[in-house]
Amino acid sequence: MVTYKGALKTIADVATADHTNAPGSDALLKVKYDTYEATSIAVGSIIQIGTKLPLGAVVFEVILGYDVLGSNSSLSVGDTEVAARYITNTATTSAGITRTNTIAGLAYTVDTTVDTAANSDRQVTVTVVDSGAITNTLAVVVFWAN
């Protein structure tokens, strides 16, 4: 049997000044949790979740929970730079929970490459993708470190 090492373990075993693990790769997790009670929220609407993440935060997991939101309803979770950075278009026609489902969203580092009042990766958002309007409860949990 052969033993293999993950990328972080490999770096940790031979760390030098030029070769160290990034901040957040071995840190205590922090959690943001927020809910929203939707009432006839139209397609294209954006719901901001929690306070903005700090620069350099590493987002490890996003969980979206929802009641039945409508007959043709779906949501995505991302930020104001990329609407579906963490969770792509997810049907919410029945109650459920969806976790991060994009490779780009796993261990994403908030870098504010485009940081304006209207466009920043620091603000986690939920976008209404398909529906005449959504109505009911949704909740979002964000696990991050910095």
DSSP file (Angstrom, degrees, kcal/mol; ACC not computed):
  #  RESIDUE AA STRUCTURE BP1 BP2  ACC     N-H-->O    O-->H-N    N-H-->O    O-->H-N    TCO  KAPPA ALPHA  PHI   PSI    X-CA   Y-CA   Z-CA
    1    1 A M              0   0    0      0, 0.0     2,-0.4     0, 0.0     0, 0.0   0.000 360.0 360.0 360.0 141.0    0.0    0.0    0.0
    2    2 A V        -     0   0    0      2,-0.0     2,-0.5     0, 0.0     0, 0.0  -0.856 360.0-142.1-108.8 141.2    1.2    3.5   -0.9
    3    3 A T        -     0   0    0     -2,-0.4     2,-0.3     2,-0.0     0, 0.0  -0.896  18.0-166.5-104.0 131.2    0.6    6.6    1.2
    4    4 A Y        -     0   0    0     -2,-0.5     2,-0.4     0, 0.0    -2,-0.0  -0.800  10.0-138.3-114.0 157.2   -0.1    9.9   -0.6
    5    5 A K        -     0   0    0     -2,-0.3    -2,-0.0     2,-0.0     2,-0.0  -0.941  14.6-126.7-118.1 137.4   -0.1   13.5    0.7
    6    6 A G     >  -     0   0    0     -2,-0.4     4,-2.4     1,-0.1     5,-0.2  -0.229  38.6 -97.2 -68.2 169.1   -2.5   16.2   -0.1
    7    7 A A  H  > S+     0   0    0      1,-0.2     4,-2.0     2,-0.2     5,-0.2   0.899 123.7  46.2 -58.8 -45.0   -1.2   19.6   -1.3
    8    8 A L  H  > S+     0   0    0      1,-0.2     4,-2.7     2,-0.2    -1,-0.2   0.890 112.1  50.7 -68.2 -39.1   -1.3   21.2    2.1
    9    9 A K  H  > S+     0   0    0      2,-0.2     4,-2.0     1,-0.2    -1,-0.2   0.903 109.1  52.2 -64.1 -41.3    0.3   18.3    3.9
   10   10 A T  H  X S+     0   0    0     -4,-2.4     4,-0.8     2,-0.2    -2,-0.2   0.930 112.8  44.1 -59.9 -46.6    3.1   18.2    1.3
   11   11 A I  H >< S+     0   0    0     -4,-2.0     3,-0.9     1,-0.2    -2,-0.2   0.916 111.4  53.8 -65.5 -43.2    3.8   22.0    1.8
   12   12 A A  H >< S+     0   0    0     -4,-2.7     3,-0.8     1,-0.2    -1,-0.2   0.856 106.1  53.5 -60.7 -35.1    3.6   21.6    5.6
   13   13 A D  H 3< S+     0   0    0     -4,-2.0    -1,-0.2     1,-0.2    -2,-0.2   0.717 123.3  26.1 -73.9 -21.0    6.2   18.8    5.6
   14   14 A V  T << S+     0   0    0     -3,-0.9    -1,-0.2    -4,-0.8    -2,-0.2  -0.065  84.8 163.9-132.1  34.1    8.7   20.9    3.7
   15   15 A A    <   +     0   0    0     -3,-0.8     2,-0.3    -4,-0.1     5,-0.2  -0.272   5.1 166.5 -61.3 135.7    7.8   24.5    4.6
   16   16 A T  B >   -A   19   0A   0      3,-1.4     3,-1.0    -5,-0.0    -2,-0.1  -0.809  54.7 -89.5-134.3 177.1   10.3   27.2    3.9
   17   17 A A  T 3  S+     0   0    0     -2,-0.3     3,-0.2     1,-0.3    -2,-0.1   0.835 130.6  39.8 -60.1 -32.1   10.1   31.0    3.8
   18   18 A D  T 3  S+     0   0    0      1,-0.2     2,-0.3    -3,-0.0    -1,-0.3   0.471 116.5  52.8 -93.2  -3.0    9.2   30.8    0.1
   19   19 A H  B <  S+A   16   0A   0     -3,-1.0    -3,-1.4    -8,-0.1     2,-0.3  -0.707  72.4 132.0-140.3  81.3    6.9   27.7    0.4
   20   20 A T        -     0   0    0     -2,-0.3     2,-0.1    -3,-0.2    -8,-0.1  -0.890  57.4 -93.3-131.0 161.5    4.2   28.0    3.0
   21   21 A N        -     0   0    0     -2,-0.3     3,-0.1     1,-0.1     5,-0.1  -0.441  47.9-104.7 -73.0 147.5    0.5   27.4    3.2
   22   22 A A    >   -     0   0    0      1,-0.1     3,-1.9    -2,-0.1     4,-0.3  -0.288  44.8 -85.3 -68.4 153.9   -1.9   30.3    2.5
   23   23 A P  T 3  S+     0   0    0      0, 0.0    -1,-0.1     0, 0.0     4,-0.1  -0.319 117.0  28.5 -56.4 142.4   -3.7   32.0    5.3
   24   24 A G  T >  S+     0   0    0      2,-0.1     3,-0.7    -3,-0.1    -2,-0.1   0.256  88.6 104.6  89.5 -12.9   -6.9   30.2    6.1
   25   25 A S  T <  S+     0   0    0     -3,-1.9    -3,-0.1     1,-0.3   -17,-0.1   0.709  98.4  19.3 -75.5 -17.5   -5.7   26.8    5.0
   26   26 A D  T 3  S+     0   0    0     -4,-0.3    -1,-0.3    -5,-0.1     2,-0.3  -0.454 103.2 117.8-146.0  66.1   -5.3   25.7    8.7
   27   27 A A    <   -     0   0    0     -3,-0.7     2,-0.3    -4,-0.1   118,-0.0  -0.816  69.3 -87.1-132.0 166.2   -7.5   28.1   10.6
   28   28 A L        -     0   0    0     -2,-0.3   118,-0.4     1,-0.1     2,-0.2  -0.575  49.5-117.8 -73.6 136.5  -10.5   28.1   12.9
   29   29 A L        -     0   0    0     -2,-0.3     2,-0.3   116,-0.1   116,-0.2  -0.469  23.6-158.7 -76.1 146.5  -13.8   28.3   11.0
   30   30 A K  E     -B  144   0B   0    114,-3.9   114,-2.6    -2,-0.2     2,-0.4  -0.861  10.4-143.8-116.9 157.5  -16.1   31.3   11.4
   31   31 A V  E     -B  143   0B   0     -2,-0.3     2,-0.4   112,-0.2   112,-0.2  -0.978  13.0-168.0-130.8 136.1  -19.8   31.1   10.5
   32   32 A K  E     -B  142   0B   0    110,-2.4   110,-2.8    -2,-0.4     2,-0.4  -0.970  14.1-178.2-113.6 137.1  -22.3   33.6    9.0
   33   33 A Y  E     +B  141   0B   0     -2,-0.4     2,-0.3   108,-0.2   108,-0.2  -1.000   7.7 161.4-136.8 134.5  -26.0   32.7    9.2
   34   34 A D  E     -B  140   0B   0    106,-2.1   106,-2.8    -2,-0.4     2,-0.3  -0.992  16.9-158.4-149.7 153.7  -28.9   34.7    7.8
   35   35 A T  E     -B  139   0B   0     -2,-0.3     2,-0.3   104,-0.2   104,-0.2  -0.882   1.7-161.5-128.2 162.0  -32.5   34.1    6.9
   36   36 A Y  E     -B  138   0B   0    102,-2.5   102,-2.2    -2,-0.3     2,-0.9  -0.977  12.7-148.5-145.9 133.1  -34.9   35.8    4.6
   37   37 A E  E     -B  137   0B   0     -2,-0.3   100,-0.2   100,-0.2     2,-0.2  -0.865  27.2-153.4-100.8 101.3  -38.7   35.6    4.5
   38   38 A A  E     -B  136   0B   0     98,-3.0    98,-1.9    -2,-0.9     2,-0.4  -0.522  16.9-176.4 -82.0 139.7  -39.6   36.2    0.9
   39   39 A T  E    S-     0   0B   0     -2,-0.2    96,-0.2    96,-0.2    95,-0.1  -0.883  74.4 -31.6-136.2 103.8  -42.9   37.6   -0.2
   40   40 A S  E    S+     0   0B   0     -2,-0.4     2,-0.5    94,-0.2    95,-0.2   0.920  78.3 179.7  53.5  52.1  -43.5   37.8   -4.0
   41   41 A I  E     -B  134   0B   0     93,-2.4    93,-2.3     1,-0.1    -1,-0.2  -0.753  21.1-132.5 -86.4 125.2  -39.8   38.3   -4.8
   42   42 A A    >   -     0   0    0     -2,-0.5     3,-1.9    91,-0.2    86,-0.2  -0.256  27.0 -80.5 -81.5 161.8  -39.4   38.7   -8.6
   43   43 A V  T 3  S+     0   0    0     88,-0.5    86,-0.2    89,-0.4    -1,-0.2  -0.306 117.1  27.4 -55.6 138.4  -36.9   37.0  -11.0
   44   44 A G  T 3  S+     0   0    0     84,-3.0    -1,-0.3     1,-0.3    85,-0.1   0.305  87.6 137.8  88.3  -8.8  -33.6   38.8  -11.0
   45   45 A S    <   -     0   0    0     -3,-1.9    83,-2.5    83,-0.1     2,-0.4  -0.388  42.7-145.8 -69.8 149.7  -34.0   40.0   -7.4
   46   46 A I  E     -F  127   0C   0     81,-0.2     2,-0.5    -3,-0.1    81,-0.2  -0.967   7.3-160.2-121.7 132.5  -30.9   39.8   -5.2
   47   47 A I  E     -F  126   0C   0     79,-3.0    79,-2.4    -2,-0.4     2,-0.3  -0.957  16.2-140.3-111.5 119.7  -31.0   39.1   -1.5
   48   48 A Q  E     -F  125   0C   0     -2,-0.5     2,-0.5    77,-0.2    77,-0.2  -0.642  15.6-148.0 -81.1 136.0  -27.8   40.2    0.5
   49   49 A I  E     -F  124   0C   0     75,-2.9    75,-0.5    -2,-0.3   -15,-0.1  -0.916  47.3 -42.6-112.3 120.2  -26.8   37.7    3.1
   50   50 A G  S    S-     0   0    0     -2,-0.5     2,-0.1   -15,-0.1     3,-0.1   0.084  92.8 -40.3  60.7-173.3  -25.1   38.8    6.4
   51   51 A T  S    S-     0   0    0      1,-0.2    73,-0.3    72,-0.1    -2,-0.1  -0.387  78.4 -78.9 -80.6 164.7  -22.4   41.4    6.6
   52   52 A K        -     0   0    0     71,-0.1    71,-0.2    -2,-0.1    -1,-0.2  -0.318  46.2-115.4 -65.0 146.3  -19.6   41.6    4.1
   53   53 A L        -     0   0    0     69,-3.1     2,-0.1     1,-0.1    -1,-0.1  -0.491  36.2-104.4 -74.9 151.1  -16.7   39.1    4.4
   54   54 A P    >   -     0   0    0      0, 0.0     3,-2.1     0, 0.0    56,-0.2  -0.423  43.1 -87.6 -75.5 155.1  -13.3   40.6    5.2
   55   55 A L  T 3  S+     0   0    0      1,-0.3    56,-0.2    -2,-0.1     3,-0.1  -0.391 117.2  24.0 -57.4 132.7  -10.6   40.9    2.5
   56   56 A G  T 3  S+     0   0    0     54,-2.4    -1,-0.3     1,-0.3    55,-0.1   0.365  84.9 148.5  89.5  -4.8   -8.7   37.6    2.4
   57   57 A A    <   -     0   0    0     -3,-2.1    53,-3.0    53,-0.1     2,-0.6  -0.340  40.8-142.0 -60.7 143.6  -11.4   35.5    3.8
   58   58 A V  E     -DC 109 145B   0     87,-3.5    87,-1.8    51,-0.2     2,-0.7  -0.952   9.0-149.3-110.9 116.7  -11.4   31.9    2.5
   59   59 A V  E     +DC 108 144B   0     49,-3.1    49,-1.4    -2,-0.6    48,-0.9  -0.767  20.8 173.2 -89.6 116.7  -15.0   30.6    2.0
   60   60 A F  E     +     0   0B   0     83,-2.3     2,-0.3    -2,-0.7    84,-0.2   0.783  62.0   3.5 -94.7 -30.9  -15.0   26.8    2.6
   61   61 A E  E     - C   0 143B   0     82,-1.5    82,-2.9    45,-0.1     2,-0.4  -0.980  50.5-165.1-158.9 140.7  -18.7   26.0    2.4
   62   62 A V  E     - C   0 142B   0     -2,-0.3    38,-1.2    80,-0.2     2,-0.5  -0.999  11.6-165.6-127.4 132.8  -22.0   27.6    1.7
   63   63 A I  E     -EC  99 141B   0     78,-2.7    78,-2.5    -2,-0.4     2,-0.5  -0.978   1.7-163.7-121.6 129.2  -25.3   25.9    2.5
   64   64 A L  E     -EC  98 140B   0     34,-3.2    34,-2.8    -2,-0.5     2,-0.4  -0.958   7.8-174.9-112.6 121.0  -28.7   27.1    1.2
   65   65 A G  E     +EC  97 139B   0     74,-3.1    74,-2.8    -2,-0.5     2,-0.3  -0.903  10.9 170.7-113.3 146.7  -31.8   25.9    2.9
   66   66 A Y  E     -EC  96 138B   0     30,-2.4    30,-2.3    -2,-0.4    72,-0.2  -0.999  29.8-137.0-156.8 147.3  -35.3   26.6    1.6
   67   67 A D        -     0   0    0     70,-2.4     2,-0.4    -2,-0.3    27,-0.1  -0.317  67.3 -59.8 -82.7 179.5  -39.0   25.9    2.0
   68   68 A V        -     0   0    0      1,-0.2    25,-0.2    -2,-0.1    -1,-0.2  -0.541  59.8-177.9 -61.8 122.1  -41.1   25.4   -1.1
   69   69 A L        -     0   0    0     23,-2.7    66,-1.9     1,-0.4     2,-0.2   0.617  51.4 -45.1-104.6 -15.1  -40.6   28.8   -2.8
   70   70 A G    >   -     0   0    0     22,-0.6     3,-1.0    64,-0.2    -1,-0.4  -0.840  56.7 -86.2 159.1 165.2  -42.8   28.5   -5.9
   71   71 A S  T 3  S+     0   0    0      1,-0.3    22,-0.1    -2,-0.2    -1,-0.1   0.754 125.4  20.8 -70.7 -25.8  -43.9   26.3   -8.8
   72   72 A N  T 3  S+     0   0    0     61,-0.2    -1,-0.3    20,-0.1     2,-0.2  -0.071  96.4 139.8-127.3  32.5  -41.0   27.4  -11.1
   73   73 A S    <   +     0   0    0     -3,-1.0    19,-2.7    58,-0.1     2,-0.3  -0.507  18.1 160.3 -90.0 147.3  -38.6   28.7   -8.6
   74   74 A S  E     -HG  91 130C   0     56,-1.1    55,-2.6    17,-0.3    56,-0.8  -0.977  14.9-160.4-155.9 155.6  -34.8   28.5   -8.4
   75   75 A L  E     -HG  90 128C   0     15,-2.1    15,-3.1    -2,-0.3     2,-0.3  -0.907   4.7-157.7-132.3 157.4  -32.0   30.3   -6.7
   76   76 A S  E     - G   0 127C   0     51,-1.8    51,-2.6    -2,-0.3     2,-0.4  -0.948  12.1-146.1-128.6 157.0  -28.2   30.7   -7.0
   77   77 A V  E     +HG  87 126C   0     10,-2.3    10,-2.4    -2,-0.3     9,-2.1  -0.988  45.4 103.3-126.5 129.7  -25.8   31.8   -4.3
   78   78 A G  E     - G   0 125C   0     47,-2.4    47,-2.1    -2,-0.4     5,-0.3  -0.530  62.0 -82.9-160.4-129.4  -22.7   33.8   -5.0
   79   79 A D  E     - G   0 124C   0      3,-2.2    45,-0.2    45,-0.3    42,-0.2  -0.827  50.1 -80.6-147.8-174.2  -21.7   37.4   -4.6
   80   80 A T  S    S+     0   0    0     40,-1.3    41,-0.2    43,-0.8     3,-0.2   0.556 127.7  49.3 -79.3  -3.6  -22.1   40.7   -6.4
   81   81 A E  S    S+     0   0    0     39,-0.4     2,-0.4     1,-0.3    -1,-0.2   0.840 127.6  17.3 -89.3 -46.2  -19.2   39.8   -8.8
   82   82 A V    >   -     0   0    0     38,-0.1    -3,-2.2     1,-0.1     3,-1.5  -0.949  66.9-158.4-132.9 109.9  -20.4   36.3   -9.7
   83   83 A A  T 3  S+     0   0    0     -2,-0.4    44,-0.3     1,-0.3     4,-0.2   0.738  93.9  34.3 -63.3 -25.6  -24.1   35.4   -8.9
   84   84 A A  T 3  S+     0   0    0      1,-0.1    -1,-0.3    -8,-0.1    -6,-0.2  -0.152  75.2 127.8-121.8  38.4  -23.5   31.6   -8.9
   85   85 A R  S <  S+     0   0    0     -3,-1.5    -7,-0.2     1,-0.1    20,-0.2   0.877  88.1  18.1 -62.1 -38.2  -20.0   31.4   -7.4
   86   86 A Y  S    S+     0   0    0     -9,-2.1    15,-2.3     1,-0.3    16,-0.8   0.837 134.3  22.2-104.1 -44.1  -21.0   28.9   -4.7
   87   87 A I  E    S-H   77   0C   0    -10,-2.4   -10,-2.3    13,-0.2    -1,-0.3  -0.987  72.2-144.9-133.5 123.9  -24.3   27.4   -5.7
   88   88 A T  E     -     0   0C   0     -2,-0.4   -13,-0.2   -12,-0.2    -3,-0.0  -0.214  57.2 -43.9 -79.2 174.4  -25.6   27.2   -9.3
   89   89 A N  E     -     0   0C   0    -13,-0.1     2,-0.5   -15,-0.1   -13,-0.2  -0.137  69.6-172.5 -42.1 108.1  -29.2   27.5  -10.4
   90   90 A T  E     -H   75   0C   0    -15,-3.1   -15,-2.1    -3,-0.2    39,-0.1  -0.946  23.5-122.5-118.1 122.3  -31.0   25.2   -7.8
   91   91 A A  E     -H   74   0C   0     -2,-0.5   -17,-0.3   -17,-0.2     3,-0.2  -0.392  23.7-176.1 -62.6 133.4  -34.7   24.3   -8.1
   92   92 A T        +     0   0    0    -19,-2.7   -23,-2.7     1,-0.1   -22,-0.6  -0.141  46.1 118.2-122.4  35.2  -36.6   25.4   -5.0
   93   93 A T  S    S+     0   0    0    -20,-0.3     2,-0.3   -25,-0.2    -1,-0.1   0.614  83.5  29.8 -79.0 -12.9  -40.0   23.9   -6.0
   94   94 A S  S    S-     0   0    0     -3,-0.2   -25,-0.1   -27,-0.1    -1,-0.0  -0.966 104.0 -86.7-137.8 157.3  -39.8   21.6   -3.0
   95   95 A A        +     0   0    0     -2,-0.3     2,-0.3   -27,-0.1   -28,-0.2  -0.264  67.0 124.5 -62.6 146.6  -38.1   22.2    0.4
   96   96 A G  E     -E   66   0B   0    -30,-2.3   -30,-2.4    -4,-0.1     2,-0.4  -0.990  52.2-104.3-177.7-175.2  -34.5   21.2    0.6
   97   97 A I  E     -E   65   0B   0     -2,-0.3     2,-0.4   -32,-0.2   -32,-0.2  -1.000  24.7-170.9-135.4 132.9  -30.9   22.0    1.3
   98   98 A T  E     -E   64   0B   0    -34,-2.8   -34,-3.2    -2,-0.4     2,-0.2  -0.989   7.3-158.2-126.4 135.3  -28.1   22.6   -1.3
   99   99 A R  E     -E   63   0B   0     -2,-0.4   -36,-0.2   -36,-0.2   -38,-0.0  -0.601  47.6 -56.5-105.1 168.8  -24.4   22.8   -0.5
  100  100 A T        +     0   0    0    -38,-1.2   -13,-0.2    -2,-0.2    -1,-0.2  -0.154  55.2 174.4 -42.6 127.4  -21.6   24.4   -2.5
  101  101 A N        +     0   0    0    -15,-2.3     2,-0.4    -3,-0.1   -14,-0.2   0.128  46.8  84.4-131.9  21.0  -21.7   22.7   -5.9
  102  102 A T    >>  -     0   0    0    -16,-0.8     4,-0.7     1,-0.1     3,-0.7  -0.982  66.8-142.2-122.9 139.1  -19.1   24.7   -7.9
  103  103 A I  G >4 S+     0   0    0     -2,-0.4     3,-0.7     1,-0.2    -1,-0.1   0.849 104.5  58.3 -65.3 -32.7  -15.4   23.9   -7.8
  104  104 A A  G 34 S+     0   0    0      1,-0.2    -1,-0.2    -3,-0.1   -18,-0.1   0.763 102.5  55.3 -67.4 -24.1  -14.6   27.6   -8.0
  105  105 A G  G X4 S+     0   0    0     -3,-0.7     3,-1.1   -20,-0.2     2,-0.5   0.654  83.6  96.6 -84.2 -16.3  -16.6   28.1   -4.8
  106  106 A L  T << S-     0   0    0     -3,-0.7   -46,-0.2    -4,-0.7   -45,-0.1  -0.646 108.4 -10.2 -77.9 122.2  -14.6   25.6   -2.7
  107  107 A A  T 3  S+     0   0    0    -48,-0.9    -1,-0.3    -2,-0.5     2,-0.3   0.855  89.9 178.2  57.7  37.9  -12.0   27.5   -0.7
  108  108 A Y  E <   -D   59   0B   0    -49,-1.4   -49,-3.1    -3,-1.1     2,-0.6  -0.545  21.0-140.5 -70.7 132.6  -12.6   30.7   -2.6
  109  109 A T  E     -D   58   0B   0     -2,-0.3     2,-0.5   -51,-0.2   -51,-0.2  -0.864  13.4-127.0 -99.6 123.0  -10.5   33.6   -1.4
  110  110 A V        +     0   0    0    -53,-3.0   -54,-2.4    -2,-0.6   -53,-0.1  -0.548  41.5 160.8 -68.2 116.8  -12.2   37.0   -1.2
  111  111 A D        -     0   0    0     -2,-0.5    -1,-0.2   -56,-0.2     4,-0.1   0.513  38.4-139.8-120.4  -9.3   -9.9   39.2   -3.2
  112  112 A T        +     0   0    0      2,-0.1     3,-0.5     1,-0.1    -2,-0.1   0.869  39.2 160.5  46.3  45.9  -12.0   42.2   -4.1
  113  113 A T  S    S+     0   0    0      1,-0.3     2,-0.5     2,-0.0    -1,-0.1   0.845  81.4  30.8 -62.3 -31.6  -10.5   42.4   -7.6
  114  114 A V  S    S+     0   0    0      2,-0.1     2,-0.7     0, 0.0    -1,-0.3  -0.863  83.0 168.9-123.6  95.0  -13.5   44.4   -8.5
  115  115 A D        +     0   0    0     -2,-0.5     2,-0.3    -3,-0.5     5,-0.2  -0.773  16.8 131.9-118.0  88.5  -14.5   46.3   -5.3
  116  116 A T  B >  S-I  119   0D   0      3,-1.9     3,-0.7    -2,-0.7    -2,-0.1  -0.778  71.8 -96.5-121.5 171.7  -17.1   49.0   -5.9
  117  117 A A  T 3  S+     0   0    0     -2,-0.3     3,-0.2     1,-0.2    -1,-0.0   0.833 126.2  36.5 -57.8 -31.9  -20.2   49.6   -4.0
  118  118 A A  T 3  S+     0   0    0      1,-0.2     2,-0.3   -37,-0.0    -1,-0.2   0.534 121.0  43.5 -99.1  -7.5  -22.2   47.6   -6.6
  119  119 A N  B <   +I  116   0D   0     -3,-0.7    -3,-1.9    -7,-0.0     2,-0.3  -0.784  68.5 130.2-148.0  96.5  -19.7   44.9   -7.4
  120  120 A S    >   -     0   0    0     -2,-0.3   -40,-1.3    -5,-0.2     3,-0.7  -0.998  49.8-141.9-148.3 142.2  -17.7   43.1   -4.7
  121  121 A D  T 3  S+     0   0    0     -2,-0.3   -68,-0.1     1,-0.2    -6,-0.1   0.426  94.7  78.9 -82.1   3.4  -17.0   39.5   -3.9
  122  122 A R  T 3  S+     0   0    0      1,-0.1   -69,-3.1   -70,-0.1     2,-0.7   0.758  80.2  73.0 -79.0 -25.2  -17.2   40.4   -0.2
  123  123 A Q  S <  S-     0   0    0     -3,-0.7   -43,-0.8   -71,-0.2     2,-0.2  -0.822  75.5-145.6 -98.6 112.4  -21.0   40.4   -0.1
  124  124 A V  E     -FG  49  79C   0     -2,-0.7   -75,-2.9   -75,-0.5     2,-0.3  -0.559  26.8-175.0 -72.6 135.7  -22.7   37.0   -0.3
  125  125 A T  E     -FG  48  78C   0    -47,-2.1   -47,-2.4    -2,-0.2     2,-0.4  -0.938  27.0-145.3-134.2 155.0  -25.9   37.1   -2.3
  126  126 A V  E     -FG  47  77C   0    -79,-2.4   -79,-3.0    -2,-0.3     2,-0.4  -0.986  22.0-158.3-114.4 130.3  -28.9   34.9   -3.2
  127  127 A T  E     -FG  46  76C   0    -51,-2.6   -51,-1.8    -2,-0.4     2,-0.6  -0.929  16.7-131.1-113.7 132.6  -30.3   35.6   -6.7
  128  128 A V  E     + G   0  75C   0    -83,-2.5   -84,-3.0    -2,-0.4   -53,-0.2  -0.722  33.0 173.3 -78.9 117.5  -33.8   34.6   -7.8
  129  129 A V  E     +     0   0C   0    -55,-2.6     2,-0.4    -2,-0.6    -1,-0.2   0.921  57.1  16.1 -96.8 -54.8  -33.2   32.8  -11.1
  130  130 A D  E    S+ G   0  74C   0    -56,-0.8   -56,-1.1   -87,-0.1    -1,-0.3  -0.985  87.2  77.6-128.0 130.1  -36.5   31.3  -12.3
  131  131 A S  S    S-     0   0    0     -2,-0.4   -88,-0.5   -58,-0.2     3,-0.2  -0.682  70.8-112.1 155.3 157.2  -40.0   32.1  -11.2
  132  132 A G  S    S-     0   0    0      1,-0.4   -89,-0.4    -2,-0.2     2,-0.3   0.872 101.6 -32.9 -71.8 -40.0  -42.9   34.6  -11.4
  133  133 A A        -     0   0    0    -91,-0.2    -1,-0.4    -3,-0.1     2,-0.4  -0.883  61.1-126.5-174.2 146.6  -42.1   35.3   -7.7
  134  134 A I  E     -B   41   0B   0    -93,-2.3   -93,-2.4    -2,-0.3     2,-0.4  -0.825  22.7-177.8-104.2 145.9  -40.8   33.4   -4.7
  135  135 A T  E     +     0   0B   0    -66,-1.9     2,-0.3    -2,-0.4   -96,-0.2  -0.972  40.9  45.8-142.7 125.9  -42.6   33.3   -1.3
  136  136 A N  E    S-B   38   0B   0    -98,-1.9   -98,-3.0    -2,-0.4     2,-0.3  -0.838  84.4 -39.9 138.8-166.9  -41.4   31.5    1.8
  137  137 A T  E     +B   37   0B   0     -2,-0.3   -70,-2.4  -100,-0.2     2,-0.3  -0.681  43.1 176.1 -97.6 138.0  -38.3   31.1    4.0
  138  138 A L  E     -BC  36  66B   0   -102,-2.2  -102,-2.5    -2,-0.3     2,-0.3  -0.969   7.4-166.4-131.7 154.3  -34.7   30.6    2.9
  139  139 A A  E     -BC  35  65B   0    -74,-2.8   -74,-3.1    -2,-0.3     2,-0.4  -0.987   2.7-160.6-139.3 147.1  -31.6   30.4    5.1
  140  140 A V  E     -BC  34  64B   0   -106,-2.8  -106,-2.1    -2,-0.3     2,-0.4  -0.995   2.4-168.0-132.8 134.7  -27.9   30.6    4.2
  141  141 A V  E     -BC  33  63B   0    -78,-2.5   -78,-2.7    -2,-0.4     2,-0.5  -0.984   6.3-167.5-119.5 131.5  -24.9   29.4    6.2
  142  142 A V  E     -BC  32  62B   0   -110,-2.8  -110,-2.4    -2,-0.4     2,-0.5  -0.980   4.5-161.5-121.7 121.3  -21.4   30.5    5.2
  143  143 A F  E     +BC  31  61B   0    -82,-2.9   -83,-2.3    -2,-0.5   -82,-1.5  -0.904  29.1 151.7-100.9 124.2  -18.3   28.8    6.7
  144  144 A W  E     -BC  30  59B   0   -114,-2.6  -114,-3.9    -2,-0.5     2,-0.3  -0.938  25.5-163.8-148.0 165.0  -15.2   30.8    6.3
  145  145 A A  E       C   0  58B   0    -87,-1.8   -87,-3.5    -2,-0.3  -116,-0.1  -0.964 360.0 360.0-145.9 160.7  -11.8   31.6    7.8
  146  146 A N              0   0    0   -118,-0.4  -121,-0.1    -2,-0.3  -117,-0.1   0.278 360.0 360.0-156.1 360.0   -9.1   34.2    7.6
